[in-house]
Amino acid sequence: MSPTSLSAKKKTTGPVPLYTLEIRLTDGPMEDAFLEANPEIVRTIQIRGNQTLLDLHRLIFNAFDREEEHWFEFQIGGDDFNDPAARRFGIPGDCEGDEEDGRLEDAEATRLAALGLAVGQTFDYWFDYGDDWMHAITVTAVAPKAPKGNFPSVVGRVGASPPQYPEWEEEETDAEIVPLFSEPFAKAGKPPKAVLEFLADRRAMESHAMALQEICNSIECGSFEEAQRAINDKLDKGGQPVWEPRTPVERAQARMFDAFAAKGKKRIKLAREALAISPDCADAYVLLAEEEADTLEEALALYEQGVEAGKRALPPEYFQEHVGMFWGLVETRPFMRALAGAADCLAESDRRAEAVAHWREMLHLNPDDNQGMRVPLLIALLEAGDDAGARRLIKQYEKDYSAAWMWSRLLLTFRTQGPGKKTDAAFLDAMACNPHVPRYMMGISRIPDKLPDLYLPGGEEEAMIYVTESAGVWLENRPALHWLVDRGGQLLEENLPTEPSNRPRRR
């Protein structure tokens, strides 16, 4: 659909009201410097009551100078964003899953006057389900009769429009010789907090997984195909499933799903409410550790309380009967999250052996490793000099082709085999996986103060995260770094590709 064209105005009987709306940009992928220069980003618009939410979307698109269309959604009613009680409007079928959801109403068929909007009312507008541009829309005035003129229109602007796709700057040095041990290694041990913050928001979606799990538990089927057919039939008859918590622990967890969907201080308030409902709510301790703890010690204490709460909330037999598929049971995830947080804090506190024990326990319970615990475990084993343990772990996940795995495998190969054909081959495998790691490792390219929220396999963002996490162990193995400079460059010259790379470019 064209963002610049507005749908035709339909004739209506009686006076048509005119709405004045203040649209405030509240979140999105904006650089710190831009936010400092534009602390408020607001557009004031006027729109007639016989125009639609699709018209409103298109005007917002133009008002913020965007270039490329994406999925969008208005949420009207409810107390918070993603409140199940809110009405949702978009383009049904435009996004995978909408047809199954069944609650997305048609923005193109919904006129403003039909929504019963009143002065002072605020509702949400979400643009681009990947970058998550979030807006709060407040009704500031409603005129009983719209005057003649071109509507909808922008009547006020505060702040500049942020780039839809910001180019995150990377500082590079022009020096021909760069010291091996430069800024990236000063960041050793810092966890990728931005990645954890991004993942935190997605935990709210587990309430839907709980509802589906209840359906599965209520159906007896002899095969996966029979179960799938039975679930689809149940969904067709009953619409979107809703999880109904019954026990105090479940009611507390429901409050935590609300907390994960909320923003700001309300998240902490809801977490405390969850603990008041049940002290066995592990996710409440996890959120408080993430967002309220002021020191590493306070965070560790909260995570450890979460671990104990998670154990109390689960039947003891879970830890024997469900080994190997632990994460697949949604009710186990709060315990696993608390255990992961405790392990991170222990590692940062130089209590490596205890952290390793936690990571091993998590991989024992859930060898599929949905949380990515094998990477910090591998780095910790290399730091401890446990080459045999590192070798067994690499063998266990031999099909892992991430930068963390392939470059750590190179380090282990050099440390155990020394220079030679095996180390040469391991280097070429690592470069094929992610060729950007050496530039960040040697300080040729600078790692930004804020790590990226997401990364693509083989991309620079993945390299930044790996070097930040593994800098300490590489620094402890300086001969490997010197080999990387001397022999690595020679190997690259000998193995230059004859065809251009077909790896997808970043957006």
C-alpha positions as CSV (number, residue, x, y, z in Angstrom):
1,M,0.0,0.0,0.0
2,S,1.2,3.5,-0.7
3,P,2.0,5.5,2.4
4,T,1.3,8.8,0.8
5,S,-2.2,8.2,-0.5
6,L,-5.2,8.6,1.7
7,S,-8.4,6.6,1.4
8,A,-11.3,8.3,-0.2
9,K,-13.6,10.2,2.2
10,K,-17.0,8.5,2.4
11,K,-20.2,10.6,2.6
12,T,-21.9,10.5,5.9
13,T,-25.1,12.0,7.2
14,G,-25.0,14.6,10.0
15,P,-22.1,16.7,11.2
16,V,-18.6,15.0,11.1
17,P,-16.4,15.7,14.2
18,L,-12.8,16.8,13.9
19,Y,-10.3,15.2,16.2
20,T,-7.0,16.8,17.3
21,L,-4.5,14.2,18.3
22,E,-1.0,14.5,19.9
23,I,1.3,11.7,18.8
24,R,4.3,11.3,21.0
25,L,7.2,9.0,19.9
26,T,8.0,7.0,23.1
27,D,10.5,4.3,21.9
28,G,12.4,3.1,18.9
29,P,16.0,2.5,17.7
30,M,17.4,6.0,18.2
31,E,20.9,7.0,19.0
32,D,21.8,8.6,22.3
33,A,23.0,11.8,20.6
34,F,19.7,12.1,18.7
35,L,17.7,11.8,21.9
36,E,19.8,14.4,23.6
37,A,19.2,16.8,20.8
38,N,15.5,15.9,20.6
39,P,14.2,15.1,24.1
40,E,10.6,15.3,22.9
41,I,9.4,14.1,19.5
42,V,5.7,15.0,19.0
43,R,3.4,15.6,16.1
44,T,0.0,17.2,16.4
45,I,-2.5,16.2,13.7
46,Q,-6.2,16.8,12.9
47,I,-8.4,14.1,11.3
48,R,-12.1,13.9,10.5
49,G,-14.4,11.4,12.2
50,N,-15.3,9.8,8.8
51,Q,-11.7,9.0,8.1
52,T,-10.2,5.7,9.1
53,L,-7.4,4.3,11.3
54,L,-5.6,3.4,8.1
55,D,-5.7,7.1,7.1
56,L,-4.3,7.9,10.6
57,H,-1.5,5.4,10.1
58,R,-0.5,6.9,6.7
59,L,-0.5,10.4,8.1
60,I,1.8,9.3,11.0
61,F,4.0,7.6,8.5
62,N,4.4,10.9,6.6
63,A,4.6,13.0,9.7
64,F,7.6,11.2,11.0
65,D,9.3,11.2,7.5
66,R,9.5,7.4,7.2
67,E,10.5,5.7,4.0
68,E,9.5,2.1,4.1
69,E,6.2,0.5,5.1
70,H,5.9,-2.1,7.8
71,W,3.2,-3.8,9.8
72,F,1.4,-1.6,12.3
73,E,-1.1,-1.8,15.0
74,F,-3.3,0.5,17.1
75,Q,-4.3,-0.7,20.6
76,I,-7.3,1.1,22.1
77,G,-8.6,0.5,25.6
78,G,-7.0,-1.6,28.4
79,D,-4.6,-0.4,31.1
80,D,-1.2,-1.1,29.4
81,F,0.3,-1.9,26.1
82,N,-0.6,-5.5,25.0
83,D,-3.4,-5.6,27.5
84,P,-5.7,-8.5,26.4
85,A,-8.7,-6.3,27.1
86,A,-7.6,-3.7,24.5
87,R,-9.0,-3.6,20.9
88,R,-6.4,-4.1,18.3
89,F,-6.6,-2.6,14.8
90,G,-4.3,-3.3,11.8
91,I,-4.5,-5.0,8.4
92,P,-5.8,-8.6,9.1
93,G,-3.7,-11.2,7.4
94,D,-0.8,-8.7,6.9
95,C,1.2,-10.4,9.6
96,E,1.8,-14.1,10.2
97,G,-0.3,-15.2,13.1
98,D,-3.1,-12.6,12.8
99,E,-5.6,-15.1,11.3
100,E,-5.0,-17.5,14.2
101,D,-5.3,-14.6,16.7
102,G,-8.6,-13.5,15.4
103,R,-8.7,-10.3,17.4
104,L,-7.1,-7.9,14.9
105,E,-9.8,-5.6,13.6
106,D,-9.6,-4.0,10.2
107,A,-8.0,-0.5,10.4
108,E,-9.2,0.3,6.9
109,A,-12.8,-0.3,7.8
110,T,-12.8,1.5,11.1
111,R,-13.6,5.2,11.2
112,L,-12.4,7.5,14.0
113,A,-16.0,8.5,14.9
114,A,-16.9,4.9,15.6
115,L,-14.3,4.5,18.4
116,G,-16.0,6.8,20.9
117,L,-12.8,8.8,21.5
118,A,-13.0,11.4,24.2
119,V,-10.7,14.3,25.2
120,G,-7.9,13.1,27.4
121,Q,-8.0,9.5,26.2
122,T,-4.7,8.0,25.2
123,F,-4.1,4.9,23.1
124,D,-1.1,3.1,21.5
125,Y,0.3,2.9,18.0
126,W,3.0,0.4,17.2
127,F,4.9,0.6,13.9
128,D,7.3,-2.1,12.6
129,Y,7.1,-5.3,14.6
130,G,10.9,-5.7,14.4
131,D,12.3,-2.2,15.2
132,D,9.3,-1.4,17.5
133,W,8.6,2.2,17.0
134,M,6.2,3.0,19.8
135,H,3.8,6.0,20.0
136,A,1.3,7.3,22.6
137,I,-1.6,9.1,21.0
138,T,-3.7,11.5,23.1
139,V,-7.0,13.1,22.1
140,T,-6.5,16.8,22.9
141,A,-9.7,18.2,21.3
142,V,-12.9,17.1,19.6
143,A,-14.8,19.7,17.5
144,P,-18.5,18.8,16.9
145,K,-18.2,19.7,13.2
146,A,-15.1,19.7,11.1
147,P,-14.5,22.8,9.0
148,K,-13.8,22.7,5.3
149,G,-10.2,21.9,4.5
150,N,-7.8,19.2,3.7
151,F,-7.7,16.5,6.4
152,P,-6.0,14.7,7.9
153,S,-3.2,17.1,8.3
154,V,-0.2,17.9,10.5
155,V,-0.7,21.1,12.5
156,G,2.3,21.0,14.9
157,R,5.8,19.5,15.2
158,V,8.2,19.2,18.1
159,G,11.6,17.6,17.6
160,A,13.2,16.2,14.4
161,S,12.1,13.0,12.8
162,P,14.6,10.2,13.6
163,P,16.0,8.1,10.7
164,Q,13.9,5.0,10.2
165,Y,17.1,3.0,9.8
166,P,19.9,4.7,11.8
167,E,23.4,4.0,10.7
168,W,25.2,3.1,14.0
169,E,28.6,4.8,13.6
170,E,31.8,2.8,14.1
171,E,35.0,4.6,14.8
172,E,38.1,3.3,13.1
173,T,41.7,4.2,13.3
174,D,43.9,5.0,10.2
175,A,47.1,3.9,11.9
176,E,49.0,1.3,10.0
177,I,50.1,-0.5,13.1
178,V,47.5,-1.0,15.8
179,P,48.4,-2.4,19.3
180,L,47.1,-5.9,19.9
181,F,45.9,-5.1,23.3
182,S,43.6,-2.2,22.9
183,E,40.1,-1.0,23.9
184,P,38.1,-4.2,23.2
185,F,40.0,-6.0,25.9
186,A,39.2,-3.4,28.5
187,K,35.6,-4.6,28.1
188,A,36.4,-8.2,29.2
189,G,33.7,-9.7,31.3
190,K,30.8,-7.3,30.6
191,P,27.7,-9.2,29.6
192,P,25.6,-8.1,26.6
193,K,23.0,-6.3,28.7
194,A,21.2,-4.8,25.6
195,V,20.5,-8.3,24.3
196,L,19.1,-9.3,27.7
197,E,16.8,-6.2,27.8
198,F,15.5,-7.1,24.3
199,L,14.7,-10.6,25.2
200,A,13.0,-9.6,28.5
201,D,10.1,-8.0,26.6
202,R,9.4,-11.3,24.8
203,R,8.8,-13.2,28.0
204,A,5.3,-11.7,28.1
205,M,4.4,-13.9,25.1
206,E,4.8,-17.0,27.2
207,S,1.2,-16.6,28.5
208,H,0.1,-17.8,25.0
209,A,2.5,-20.8,25.2
210,M,0.9,-21.7,28.6
211,A,-2.5,-21.7,27.0
212,L,-1.4,-23.9,24.2
213,Q,0.3,-26.2,26.6
214,E,-2.9,-26.6,28.6
215,I,-4.7,-27.6,25.4
216,C,-2.0,-30.2,24.6
217,N,-2.2,-31.6,28.2
218,S,-6.0,-32.0,27.8
219,I,-5.7,-34.0,24.6
220,E,-4.7,-37.7,24.3
221,C,-3.2,-38.4,20.9
222,G,-1.1,-41.2,19.5
223,S,1.1,-39.1,17.2
224,F,2.3,-35.6,16.7
225,E,0.1,-35.3,13.6
226,E,-3.0,-36.3,15.6
227,A,-2.1,-33.8,18.3
228,Q,-1.7,-31.0,15.7
229,R,-5.0,-31.8,14.2
230,A,-6.7,-31.8,17.6
231,I,-5.1,-28.5,18.6
232,N,-6.2,-26.9,15.3
233,D,-9.7,-28.2,15.7
234,K,-9.9,-26.8,19.3
235,L,-8.5,-23.4,18.2
236,D,-11.0,-23.3,15.3
237,K,-13.9,-23.9,17.6
238,G,-12.8,-21.7,20.5
239,G,-10.8,-18.9,19.0
240,Q,-7.7,-17.5,20.7
241,P,-6.9,-19.7,23.7
242,V,-6.5,-17.9,27.0
243,W,-4.5,-19.2,29.9
244,E,-6.5,-19.4,33.2
245,P,-4.2,-19.4,36.2
246,R,-5.5,-21.5,39.1
247,T,-2.9,-21.8,41.9
248,P,-1.2,-18.9,43.7
249,V,2.1,-19.5,41.8
250,E,0.2,-19.4,38.5
251,R,-1.6,-16.2,39.5
252,A,1.7,-14.6,40.5
253,Q,3.2,-15.7,37.1
254,A,0.2,-14.1,35.3
255,R,1.1,-10.9,37.1
256,M,4.6,-11.3,35.9
257,F,3.5,-11.6,32.3
258,D,1.8,-8.2,32.8
259,A,5.1,-6.9,34.2
260,F,7.1,-8.1,31.2
261,A,4.6,-6.3,28.9
262,A,4.7,-3.1,31.0
263,K,7.2,-0.3,30.9
264,G,9.1,1.8,33.4
265,K,8.5,1.6,37.1
266,K,5.3,-0.3,36.7
267,R,7.3,-3.4,35.9
268,I,8.8,-3.3,39.4
269,K,5.5,-2.6,41.0
270,L,3.9,-5.6,39.3
271,A,6.8,-7.8,40.3
272,R,6.3,-6.9,43.9
273,E,2.6,-7.6,43.6
274,A,3.5,-11.0,42.2
275,L,5.6,-11.8,45.2
276,A,2.7,-10.7,47.5
277,I,0.6,-13.3,45.7
278,S,3.2,-16.0,46.0
279,P,6.8,-15.9,47.3
280,D,7.5,-18.8,44.9
281,C,7.4,-16.7,41.8
282,A,10.9,-16.9,40.4
283,D,10.4,-14.5,37.6
284,A,9.6,-11.7,40.1
285,Y,13.1,-12.1,41.6
286,V,14.6,-12.1,38.1
287,L,13.0,-8.8,37.1
288,L,13.9,-7.2,40.4
289,A,17.5,-8.3,39.9
290,E,17.6,-6.9,36.4
291,E,15.9,-3.6,37.1
292,E,16.1,-2.7,40.8
293,A,19.4,-4.1,42.1
294,D,22.1,-1.4,42.5
295,T,25.0,-3.7,43.0
296,L,26.2,-7.1,41.7
297,E,25.8,-8.5,45.2
298,E,22.2,-7.4,45.4
299,A,21.5,-8.8,41.9
300,L,23.0,-12.2,42.9
301,A,21.0,-12.4,46.1
302,L,17.8,-11.8,44.2
303,Y,18.7,-14.3,41.5
304,E,19.5,-16.9,44.1
305,Q,16.1,-16.3,45.8
306,G,14.6,-16.8,42.4
307,V,16.4,-20.2,42.0
308,E,15.1,-21.4,45.3
309,A,11.6,-20.1,44.5
310,G,11.7,-21.9,41.2
311,K,12.6,-25.1,42.8
312,R,9.8,-24.8,45.3
313,A,7.3,-24.0,42.5
314,L,8.1,-27.2,40.5
315,P,7.3,-30.7,41.5
316,P,10.5,-32.5,42.6
317,E,10.0,-35.2,39.9
318,Y,10.4,-32.6,37.2
319,F,14.1,-32.6,37.7
320,Q,14.3,-36.3,36.9
321,E,11.4,-37.0,34.6
322,H,11.9,-34.1,32.2
323,V,15.7,-34.0,31.8
324,G,16.4,-33.3,28.2
325,M,13.2,-31.4,27.5
326,F,13.1,-29.0,30.5
327,W,12.7,-25.7,28.6
328,G,9.9,-27.2,26.6
329,L,7.7,-27.0,29.7
330,V,6.8,-23.3,30.0
331,E,6.5,-23.5,33.8
332,T,10.2,-24.4,34.2
333,R,11.4,-21.2,32.4
334,P,11.3,-18.9,35.4
335,F,13.6,-21.3,37.3
336,M,16.0,-21.5,34.3
337,R,16.1,-17.7,33.9
338,A,16.9,-17.3,37.6
339,L,19.7,-19.9,37.3
340,A,21.1,-18.1,34.2
341,G,21.1,-14.8,36.0
342,A,22.8,-16.2,39.1
343,A,25.5,-17.8,36.8
344,D,26.2,-14.5,35.1
345,C,26.6,-12.7,38.5
346,L,28.8,-15.4,39.8
347,A,31.0,-15.2,36.7
348,E,31.3,-11.4,37.1
349,S,32.2,-11.9,40.7
350,D,35.1,-14.2,39.8
351,R,33.3,-17.2,41.3
352,R,33.9,-19.2,38.1
353,A,33.6,-22.7,39.5
354,E,30.1,-21.9,40.9
355,A,29.0,-20.3,37.6
356,V,30.3,-23.3,35.6
357,A,28.3,-25.6,37.9
358,H,25.1,-23.6,37.1
359,W,25.8,-23.7,33.4
360,R,26.4,-27.4,33.4
361,E,23.2,-28.0,35.3
362,M,21.2,-26.0,32.7
363,L,22.7,-27.9,29.8
364,H,22.0,-31.2,31.6
365,L,18.3,-30.2,32.0
366,N,18.0,-28.7,28.6
367,P,20.7,-29.9,26.2
368,D,19.0,-28.0,23.3
369,D,20.3,-24.9,25.1
370,N,17.5,-22.4,24.2
371,Q,19.2,-19.8,26.4
372,G,22.7,-20.0,24.9
373,M,24.5,-21.1,28.0
374,R,27.1,-23.2,26.2
375,V,28.9,-20.1,25.0
376,P,29.8,-18.6,28.5
377,L,30.5,-22.1,29.7
378,L,33.0,-22.7,26.9
379,I,34.7,-19.4,27.5
380,A,34.9,-20.1,31.2
381,L,36.4,-23.6,30.6
382,L,39.0,-22.0,28.3
383,E,39.8,-19.4,31.0
384,A,40.2,-22.1,33.6
385,G,42.6,-24.1,31.4
386,D,40.2,-27.0,31.2
387,D,41.0,-27.9,27.6
388,A,39.6,-31.4,28.0
389,G,36.2,-30.1,29.2
390,A,36.2,-27.5,26.4
391,R,36.9,-30.2,23.8
392,R,34.0,-32.3,25.1
393,L,31.7,-29.4,25.0
394,I,32.7,-28.4,21.4
395,K,32.2,-32.1,20.4
396,Q,28.7,-32.1,22.0
397,Y,27.7,-29.1,19.9
398,E,29.7,-29.8,16.9
399,K,27.1,-28.4,14.5
400,D,27.2,-24.9,16.1
401,Y,28.6,-22.5,13.5
402,S,28.3,-19.3,15.5
403,A,31.2,-16.9,15.8
404,A,31.6,-17.7,19.5
405,W,31.9,-21.4,18.8
406,M,34.2,-21.3,15.7
407,W,36.6,-18.7,17.0
408,S,36.8,-20.3,20.5
409,R,37.5,-23.6,18.7
410,L,40.4,-21.9,16.9
411,L,41.8,-20.8,20.2
412,L,41.5,-24.3,21.7
413,T,43.1,-25.8,18.6
414,F,46.1,-23.4,18.7
415,R,46.5,-24.0,22.5
416,T,46.4,-27.8,22.2
417,Q,48.0,-28.4,18.7
418,G,50.2,-25.3,18.2
419,P,50.7,-23.9,14.7
420,G,50.1,-26.3,11.9
421,K,47.6,-27.6,9.4
422,K,44.8,-28.2,12.0
423,T,45.1,-24.6,13.3
424,D,45.2,-23.2,9.8
425,A,42.0,-25.1,8.9
426,A,40.4,-23.9,12.1
427,F,41.3,-20.3,11.3
428,L,39.8,-20.5,7.8
429,D,36.6,-22.1,9.2
430,A,36.3,-19.3,11.7
431,M,36.8,-16.6,9.1
432,A,34.2,-18.3,6.9
433,C,31.8,-18.1,9.9
434,N,32.5,-14.4,10.8
435,P,35.3,-12.5,9.1
436,H,34.9,-9.4,11.3
437,V,36.2,-10.8,14.6
438,P,39.9,-10.0,14.0
439,R,39.3,-6.3,13.3
440,Y,37.5,-5.9,16.6
441,M,39.9,-8.2,18.5
442,M,43.0,-6.2,17.4
443,G,41.4,-2.8,17.9
444,I,41.3,-1.9,14.2
445,S,37.5,-1.2,14.7
446,R,36.1,0.1,17.9
447,I,33.4,-1.7,19.9
448,P,30.7,0.9,20.7
449,D,29.8,1.6,24.4
450,K,26.4,0.1,23.9
451,L,26.4,-3.4,22.3
452,P,23.8,-4.0,19.6
453,D,20.5,-5.4,20.6
454,L,20.5,-8.0,17.8
455,Y,22.9,-9.5,15.4
456,L,22.9,-11.5,12.2
457,P,25.1,-14.6,11.9
458,G,28.3,-13.5,10.2
459,G,27.7,-9.8,10.8
460,E,29.7,-7.2,12.6
461,E,27.3,-7.1,15.5
462,E,28.0,-10.8,16.3
463,A,31.7,-10.1,16.2
464,M,31.4,-7.2,18.6
465,I,29.5,-9.3,21.1
466,Y,31.9,-12.3,20.9
467,V,35.0,-10.1,21.3
468,T,33.5,-8.4,24.3
469,E,32.7,-11.7,26.0
470,S,35.9,-13.5,25.1
471,A,38.5,-10.7,25.3
472,G,39.9,-11.9,28.7
473,V,40.7,-15.5,27.5
474,W,42.3,-14.3,24.3
475,L,44.4,-11.8,26.2
476,E,45.6,-14.6,28.4
477,N,46.8,-16.5,25.2
478,R,48.9,-13.8,23.6
479,P,50.9,-16.3,21.4
480,A,47.5,-17.1,19.8
481,L,46.9,-13.4,19.1
482,H,50.4,-13.0,17.6
483,W,49.8,-16.1,15.4
484,L,46.5,-14.6,14.3
485,V,48.3,-11.5,13.1
486,D,51.3,-13.2,11.4
487,R,49.9,-16.4,10.0
488,G,46.2,-15.3,9.7
489,G,47.1,-12.6,7.1
490,Q,49.2,-15.0,5.2
491,L,46.4,-17.6,5.1
492,L,43.9,-15.0,3.8
493,E,46.2,-14.0,1.0
494,E,46.6,-17.7,0.0
495,N,42.8,-18.3,0.2
496,L,41.3,-15.2,-1.3
497,P,37.8,-16.1,-2.8
498,T,37.6,-15.8,-6.6
499,E,33.8,-15.0,-6.4
500,P,32.1,-12.2,-4.5
501,S,30.4,-13.2,-1.3
502,N,26.7,-14.0,-1.4
503,R,26.2,-13.4,2.3
504,P,23.1,-11.2,2.8
505,R,23.9,-7.6,3.6
506,R,22.5,-5.9,6.7
507,R,19.5,-3.7,6.1
